[in-house]
Every structure is written in structure tokens, then in C-alpha cells.
Amino acid sequence: MQHRHLLSNEIDLLLDGEAGFGVAPLRAHVDDCAECLARLDEAQGVADALERLPHFAPHAGFADRVLSQVQIVEPWHVAALATARRVVPESRPLRVLAVAGAGVASVTISASAAWIALSTDLTMGSATVLTGRLRDVIMDAATQGLELLLGSAAADAVRANGTMAVTAAGVALLASVGVAAFGFRSLASASRQRGS
Ligand SMILES: [Zn+2]
């Protein structure tokens, strides 16, 4: 027998009909202690009364109605992803066209920046060593790329011409025409599949 009265959680264990290790001494104490037996009976009465209450269930859509009024703070990356999903088209051909458009835009911006840098350098002479070096690096990369694409004659022509904007515009045009053609072809084949 336990040498102290039961705690509330120990009475709960007896109420729940728990049969685990340690419950037997509690039961033995209740059998010998009028005070703890009375508390157990009272708790049993409350539990029975609660059990007899009608069981309510919320109306259908209750949770949705509550949540519609809850302000949920979205993390920025979740919001950005959702926005990107809305912007990116659903179908594959349209996606290819979107990528082509983005590519043309980025190449155009790069070419414009290179052109501005080059013309600034030309008007100011070799005022800044940094601009000159940057231009050399860009020119080398562009001519090497062109050499790979069109052969050394074109690269020599560009090197002699020395016009960065022409190179960039040419590469941009080639790339955008290729990707756009692929996009339109996918679009056409997709609509054919839908038609058949
Ligand atoms: Zn007791």
C-alpha cells in the first residue's frame, strides 16, 4: 500500500483503467483509503456525466470558414515561387517561347552594356586601364565563340572590325532565332496533337 494519498494523474490512471506497471499499488491504496476512494468516485461521476453529454460536431466547412479569416504570413520564398508559377506558362511550347524571350532580353541587355562600355572607352581613349582590359577579355571570348560557331574567317573579320556590338547582336540573333523556331515548332506539333 502507498503511504501517501493519490495525485490527480494517478486517479486519472485508475479512471482510464490502465493496467501498467505501478497501477496495482494505486489500486491497493484506494481499497484501503476512504478519502482516495471518495475522490476516485467523484472523478468517475464527472467522467460519466461528460460521457452522457450530447456529442457535437462542427458544421461542414467550419474549418475552411475559420481559416479564410486567418491571416497567414507566407515566407518570401514561398510567395516568390507562387508568383513564378503564375508567370510561367503551363504548356511546354509556351514555356520554350518564354525562355527564348528571356534569353533574347538578357543577351540584348548584355550586348547593350558591352556596347556602352566600348563606346565610352573609345570616346575617352585609353583613360582607364580596367575598361580596356575588360573589353579585351570580352572581345577574346566573343571571337573565340564565333570561331567555334562560324570558323576563323568570321572571327578574323570581327577582330579586324573590332565592333563588339555586332558580334553580340549576331550571337543573340542566332540564338534567339534558333530557340524561337524550336518553340514555334513545338507549338505547332502540340496543336496538331490536340486537333487529331
Ligand atoms: Zn489516500
Boltz pocket constraint, residues with backbone or C-beta under 6 A from the ligand:
constraints:
  - pocket:
      binder: B
      contacts: [[A, 4], [A, 5], [A, 6], [A, 29], [A, 33], [A, 34], [A, 35], [A, 36], [A, 37]]
      max_distance: 6.0
